[in-house]
């Protein structure tokens, strides 16, 4: 079973670049492993209309989904503390990127 945290959007969704920038500020640099269910090249960037990103962190994989009016960060419920820290960082980065987009 997964753990999911939804982040409400009040305006336009943030770009991946904005979220990645916030993650970098928090000391995390994930690699995009999949874009919308398809494998991604190591240097590939998602287009503006992405719906789901699978992000590889040293501790494992976290999913970022963009839906109608929200972003959702998902990790497996059996994640170890290092992966939970990556998930928390992604949640914080997405929230900060949303705040920047709506201001």
Buried (B, 14 or more C-beta within 10 A) or exposed (E): EEEEBBBEBEEEBBBBEBBBBBBEEBEBEBBBBBBEEEEBEEEBEBEEEBEBBBBBBEBBBBBBBBEEEBBBBBBBEEBEEEBBBBBBBBBBBBBBBBEEBEE
